[in-house]
Amino acid sequence: MKIEKTFIKDLVIVEPTVFGDERGYFFESYSKTKFEDLGINIEFVQDNQSFSKKGTLRGLHYQNPPFAQTKLVRVLEGEIIDVAVDLRKDSPTYGKSFSILLSADNKKQLLVPQGFAHGFSVISETASVMYKCDQFYNKASEGGIKYDDPSLNIDWGMNLDEAIVSEKDQILPFIDNCNSLFSWKEFL
């Protein structure tokens, strides 16, 4: 298992070691010991899974402290464009987004730390996405940013006029008006 740093501090790509033969493949998607050996000390408490059809766009979501969540995102079936946006005020990369193709084929995972908004778009016919969280879901601490915020200029890999977006996600504010309570200092 190895990690690849991104241009945003603490946002990393996790790539498992895959063992394949004529039967198929095997890999560890998560190992507490191996993550700790890589310097990632997170206690995950909840697994979530979603299934979506092509054109679905989910996000951008976060939970404010004290219920902020770190997520370890992977794709079980299909392909997605996975996106994280830095919401840590005073961070050198505040308001910057990072996107990556996650797929069942490439088996990469994105570790999205607390202090980020997260979302994804489905670019295959269907996609099953699973993610681990280090905090339980808490409705009262929910927040979000509108997926088409022009200041973020995110390439979702699809025509946004044809995107399938929930009513809830369609009315989220742009980043300048979101209620993010994250501070860069708390992550230093």
Stockholm file with secondary structure:
# STOCKHOLM 1.0

chainA/1-188         MKIEKTFIKDLVIVEPTVFGDERGYFFESYSKTKFEDLGINIEFVQDNQSFSKKGTLRGLHYQNPPFAQTKLVRVLEGEIIDVAVDLRKDSPTYGKSFSILLSADNKKQLLVPQGFAHGFSVISETASVMYKCDQFYNKASEGGIKYDDPSLNIDWGMNLDEAIVSEKDQILPFIDNCNSLFSWKEFL
#=GR chainA/1-188 SS CEEEECSSTTCEEEECCCEEETTEEECCSCCHHHHHHTTCCCCCCEEEEEEEETTBEEEEEEECTTSCCCEEEEEEESEEEEEEEECCBTCTTTTCEEEEEEETTTCCEEEECTTEEEEEEECSSEEEEEEEESSCCCGGGEEECCTTCTTTCCCCSSCGGGCBCCHHHHTCCCGGGCCCCCBGGGGC
#=GC SS_cons         CEEEECSSTTCEEEECCCEEETTEEECCSCCHHHHHHTTCCCCCCEEEEEEEETTBEEEEEEECTTSCCCEEEEEEESEEEEEEEECCBTCTTTTCEEEEEEETTTCCEEEECTTEEEEEEECSSEEEEEEEESSCCCGGGEEECCTTCTTTCCCCSSCGGGCBCCHHHHTCCCGGGCCCCCBGGGGC
//
